[in-house]
């Protein structure tokens, strides 16, 4: 069963700006112990710092975090101005399928909240970051990703850290997975922040081309 351990914010009355929602599905299984989890935590700080430098992004970008090993809604959708980077700890296995399904459910629920409050929104992004392979049933999650991509309900991206099962990631993600160069989580989240800022400055409904981070490879 998925546990929720954070609190989201919904300041729609005070801020009617279009929203740019982004879900981070973060692998915190035991294999992330040591340097990987430390670099991941540092990367989340970079994400916050770089978003904070852009006043419009602070009003429009929303971040949610689902960690897996076990699956937890660590941070429900929270505006960038209220987002505080968590300090994650490694534990457990890699229930990737459950985490993906939970993340997609968060997206569906948030879009319903936007519509109910008359808030325009950009196509949500879902980012999966893992250094392993799923230890649970993942085929239904892969089918949900493909269905959602086909209907443009969200855009799904898979990032493989050293040790990731790239073959499975290729079956889950419509887009080719990216392989992280070493433990450059700060560079990853700097790129993500820059991309979110670009999208948040565009008009909802328009496509914004994302360039892969420099020096990275797709599978």
ABEGO torsion letter per residue (X at the ends): XBBBABBBBBBAAABABBBBBBBBBBBABAAABEAAAAAAAAAAAAAAAAAAABAAAAAABBBBBBBBOBBBBABBBBBAAABBBBBBBBBEBBBAAAAAAAAAAAAAAAAAAAAAAGBBBBBBBBBBBBABBBABBAAAAAAAAAAAAAAGABBBBBBBBBGBBAAAAAAABABBBBBBBEABAAAAAAAAAAAAAAAAABBBGBBBBBBBBBGBBBX
